[in-house]
Amino acid sequence: MTQPGQETLGRRIARLRKEKGFTQVELAERMGIIQVLISDYERDKLRPHPEVIVRFAQALRVTTDELLGLKNSPAAGTKPSLKTLRRLKGIEELPLSQQKALFKTIDNFLKGAEKE
Protein backbone atom coordinates (compact mmCIF):
# COMPACT_ATOMS: atom_id res chain seq x y z
CA MET A 1 0.00 0.00 0.00
CA THR A 2 1.34 3.45 -0.90
CA GLN A 3 1.44 6.47 1.37
CA PRO A 4 -0.51 9.61 0.37
CA GLY A 5 1.46 11.51 -2.25
CA GLN A 6 3.66 8.53 -3.01
CA GLU A 7 3.88 7.53 -6.65
CA THR A 8 2.50 4.10 -7.51
CA LEU A 9 4.38 1.78 -9.84
CA GLY A 10 1.77 2.34 -12.52
CA ARG A 11 2.04 6.11 -12.28
CA ARG A 12 5.83 5.88 -12.35
CA ILE A 13 5.67 3.74 -15.50
CA ALA A 14 3.36 6.32 -17.12
CA ARG A 15 5.61 9.21 -16.05
CA LEU A 16 8.77 7.55 -17.32
CA ARG A 17 7.05 6.61 -20.59
CA LYS A 18 5.98 10.22 -21.13
CA GLU A 19 9.40 11.57 -20.15
CA LYS A 20 10.94 9.32 -22.79
CA GLY A 21 8.39 10.53 -25.35
CA PHE A 22 6.74 7.16 -25.96
CA THR A 23 3.07 6.54 -26.55
CA GLN A 24 1.50 3.49 -24.93
CA VAL A 25 1.47 1.84 -28.36
CA GLU A 26 5.18 2.52 -28.88
CA LEU A 27 6.10 1.18 -25.45
CA ALA A 28 3.96 -1.91 -26.04
CA GLU A 29 5.74 -2.53 -29.35
CA ARG A 30 9.15 -2.17 -27.66
CA MET A 31 8.09 -4.73 -25.05
CA GLY A 32 6.32 -7.12 -27.40
CA ILE A 33 2.95 -6.79 -25.66
CA ILE A 34 -0.34 -5.08 -26.50
CA GLN A 35 -1.24 -1.48 -25.63
CA VAL A 36 -4.16 -2.52 -23.42
CA LEU A 37 -1.69 -4.17 -21.03
CA ILE A 38 0.38 -0.98 -20.83
CA SER A 39 -2.80 0.91 -19.93
CA ASP A 40 -3.71 -1.65 -17.27
CA TYR A 41 -0.22 -1.54 -15.73
CA GLU A 42 -0.21 2.27 -15.72
CA ARG A 43 -3.61 2.36 -14.00
CA ASP A 44 -2.42 -0.20 -11.44
CA LYS A 45 -5.08 -2.66 -12.59
CA LEU A 46 -2.33 -5.26 -13.12
CA ARG A 47 0.77 -5.91 -11.07
CA PRO A 48 3.74 -6.75 -13.30
CA HIS A 49 5.60 -10.02 -12.84
CA PRO A 50 9.32 -9.49 -12.12
CA GLU A 51 10.15 -10.49 -15.72
CA VAL A 52 7.80 -7.78 -16.99
CA ILE A 53 9.43 -5.22 -14.67
CA VAL A 54 12.77 -6.03 -16.29
CA ARG A 55 11.23 -5.61 -19.75
CA PHE A 56 9.71 -2.24 -18.73
CA ALA A 57 13.10 -1.09 -17.44
CA GLN A 58 14.85 -2.14 -20.64
CA ALA A 59 12.22 -0.55 -22.89
CA LEU A 60 12.28 2.69 -20.88
CA ARG A 61 16.09 2.65 -20.59
CA VAL A 62 16.10 2.90 -16.79
CA THR A 63 17.29 0.55 -14.08
CA THR A 64 14.85 -1.70 -12.28
CA ASP A 65 15.65 0.25 -9.09
CA GLU A 66 14.59 3.47 -10.81
CA LEU A 67 11.45 1.82 -12.17
CA LEU A 68 10.53 0.54 -8.71
CA GLY A 69 11.19 3.93 -7.12
CA LEU A 70 14.13 2.71 -5.06
CA LYS A 71 16.60 5.09 -6.68
CA ASN A 72 16.31 8.28 -8.67
CA SER A 73 17.89 8.37 -12.07
CA PRO A 74 21.19 10.27 -11.96
CA ALA A 75 20.69 11.28 -15.58
CA ALA A 76 17.04 12.26 -15.21
CA GLY A 77 16.30 15.32 -17.26
CA THR A 78 19.71 15.43 -18.93
CA LYS A 79 18.65 13.84 -22.22
CA PRO A 80 15.92 15.22 -24.44
CA SER A 81 12.83 13.06 -24.70
CA LEU A 82 11.95 11.32 -27.96
CA LYS A 83 9.09 13.80 -28.37
CA THR A 84 11.58 16.69 -28.20
CA LEU A 85 13.98 14.93 -30.56
CA ARG A 86 11.16 14.40 -33.09
CA ARG A 87 10.33 18.09 -32.95
CA LEU A 88 13.96 19.04 -33.39
CA LYS A 89 14.17 16.79 -36.44
CA GLY A 90 11.13 18.58 -37.88
CA ILE A 91 12.74 21.95 -37.23
CA GLU A 92 15.95 20.85 -38.96
CA GLU A 93 13.91 19.99 -42.05
CA LEU A 94 12.56 23.55 -42.31
CA PRO A 95 14.20 26.12 -44.59
CA LEU A 96 16.93 28.09 -42.78
CA SER A 97 14.87 31.31 -42.72
CA GLN A 98 12.00 29.53 -40.97
CA GLN A 99 14.41 27.89 -38.52
CA LYS A 100 15.84 31.30 -37.60
CA ALA A 101 12.36 32.76 -37.09
CA LEU A 102 11.32 29.81 -34.94
CA PHE A 103 14.47 29.96 -32.81
CA LYS A 104 13.97 33.69 -32.30
CA THR A 105 10.42 32.99 -31.08
CA ILE A 106 11.66 30.23 -28.76
CA ASP A 107 14.43 32.47 -27.38
CA ASN A 108 11.93 35.27 -26.67
CA PHE A 109 9.58 32.81 -24.98
CA LEU A 110 12.38 31.45 -22.78
CA LYS A 111 13.49 34.96 -21.80
CA GLY A 112 9.91 35.75 -20.76
CA ALA A 113 9.66 32.52 -18.77
CA GLU A 114 12.87 33.35 -16.86
CA LYS A 115 11.34 36.62 -15.63
CA GLU A 116 8.34 34.86 -14.07
C-alpha positions as CSV (number, residue, x, y, z in Angstrom):
1,M,0.0,0.0,0.0
2,T,1.3,3.5,-0.9
3,Q,1.4,6.5,1.4
4,P,-0.5,9.6,0.4
5,G,1.5,11.5,-2.2
6,Q,3.7,8.5,-3.0
7,E,3.9,7.5,-6.7
8,T,2.5,4.1,-7.5
9,L,4.4,1.8,-9.8
10,G,1.8,2.3,-12.5
11,R,2.0,6.1,-12.3
12,R,5.8,5.9,-12.3
13,I,5.7,3.7,-15.5
14,A,3.4,6.3,-17.1
15,R,5.6,9.2,-16.1
16,L,8.8,7.5,-17.3
17,R,7.0,6.6,-20.6
18,K,6.0,10.2,-21.1
19,E,9.4,11.6,-20.2
20,K,10.9,9.3,-22.8
21,G,8.4,10.5,-25.3
22,F,6.7,7.2,-26.0
23,T,3.1,6.5,-26.5
24,Q,1.5,3.5,-24.9
25,V,1.5,1.8,-28.4
26,E,5.2,2.5,-28.9
27,L,6.1,1.2,-25.4
28,A,4.0,-1.9,-26.0
29,E,5.7,-2.5,-29.4
30,R,9.1,-2.2,-27.7
31,M,8.1,-4.7,-25.1
32,G,6.3,-7.1,-27.4
33,I,3.0,-6.8,-25.7
34,I,-0.3,-5.1,-26.5
35,Q,-1.2,-1.5,-25.6
36,V,-4.2,-2.5,-23.4
37,L,-1.7,-4.2,-21.0
38,I,0.4,-1.0,-20.8
39,S,-2.8,0.9,-19.9
40,D,-3.7,-1.7,-17.3
41,Y,-0.2,-1.5,-15.7
42,E,-0.2,2.3,-15.7
43,R,-3.6,2.4,-14.0
44,D,-2.4,-0.2,-11.4
45,K,-5.1,-2.7,-12.6
46,L,-2.3,-5.3,-13.1
47,R,0.8,-5.9,-11.1
48,P,3.7,-6.8,-13.3
49,H,5.6,-10.0,-12.8
50,P,9.3,-9.5,-12.1
51,E,10.2,-10.5,-15.7
52,V,7.8,-7.8,-17.0
53,I,9.4,-5.2,-14.7
54,V,12.8,-6.0,-16.3
55,R,11.2,-5.6,-19.8
56,F,9.7,-2.2,-18.7
57,A,13.1,-1.1,-17.4
58,Q,14.8,-2.1,-20.6
59,A,12.2,-0.6,-22.9
60,L,12.3,2.7,-20.9
61,R,16.1,2.6,-20.6
62,V,16.1,2.9,-16.8
63,T,17.3,0.6,-14.1
64,T,14.9,-1.7,-12.3
65,D,15.7,0.2,-9.1
66,E,14.6,3.5,-10.8
67,L,11.5,1.8,-12.2
68,L,10.5,0.5,-8.7
69,G,11.2,3.9,-7.1
70,L,14.1,2.7,-5.1
71,K,16.6,5.1,-6.7
72,N,16.3,8.3,-8.7
73,S,17.9,8.4,-12.1
74,P,21.2,10.3,-12.0
75,A,20.7,11.3,-15.6
76,A,17.0,12.3,-15.2
77,G,16.3,15.3,-17.3
78,T,19.7,15.4,-18.9
79,K,18.6,13.8,-22.2
80,P,15.9,15.2,-24.4
81,S,12.8,13.1,-24.7
82,L,11.9,11.3,-28.0
83,K,9.1,13.8,-28.4
84,T,11.6,16.7,-28.2
85,L,14.0,14.9,-30.6
86,R,11.2,14.4,-33.1
87,R,10.3,18.1,-33.0
88,L,14.0,19.0,-33.4
89,K,14.2,16.8,-36.4
90,G,11.1,18.6,-37.9
91,I,12.7,21.9,-37.2
92,E,16.0,20.9,-39.0
93,E,13.9,20.0,-42.0
94,L,12.6,23.6,-42.3
95,P,14.2,26.1,-44.6
96,L,16.9,28.1,-42.8
97,S,14.9,31.3,-42.7
98,Q,12.0,29.5,-41.0
99,Q,14.4,27.9,-38.5
100,K,15.8,31.3,-37.6
101,A,12.4,32.8,-37.1
102,L,11.3,29.8,-34.9
103,F,14.5,30.0,-32.8
104,K,14.0,33.7,-32.3
105,T,10.4,33.0,-31.1
106,I,11.7,30.2,-28.8
107,D,14.4,32.5,-27.4
108,N,11.9,35.3,-26.7
109,F,9.6,32.8,-25.0
110,L,12.4,31.5,-22.8
111,K,13.5,35.0,-21.8
112,G,9.9,35.8,-20.8
113,A,9.7,32.5,-18.8
114,E,12.9,33.4,-16.9
115,K,11.3,36.6,-15.6
116,E,8.3,34.9,-14.1
